[in-house]
Amino acid sequence: MNLKVRPDGRPVIQFDAPIFLGPGSKTLSPQQFDVLDQVGFIILKSGYPILVEGHTDAVPFRGATSNWYLSAARAAAVQRYL
């Protein structure tokens, strides 16, 4: 996990996807729910709106023509959890 601050002062929390999601997967790892719970609590207390971005890996997403769908599905999975 990396914590950065944008030039406008907004915080950015960046996670390494393999920790939360398996290769080619959009399913969150239950072992990481505690970390997401803590981050969600911090985000809630901060009062900042959040933007969740998903990224992909080199493993094709089953049934999709593009890994863009994997990126979107990963972002949606984290957003739903938070």
Secondary structure, DSSP 8 states (H G I E B T S, - for coil): -EEEE-TTS-EEEE--HHHHB-TT--SB-GGGHHHHHHHHHHHHHH-----------SS--TT-SSTHHHHHHHHHHHHHH-
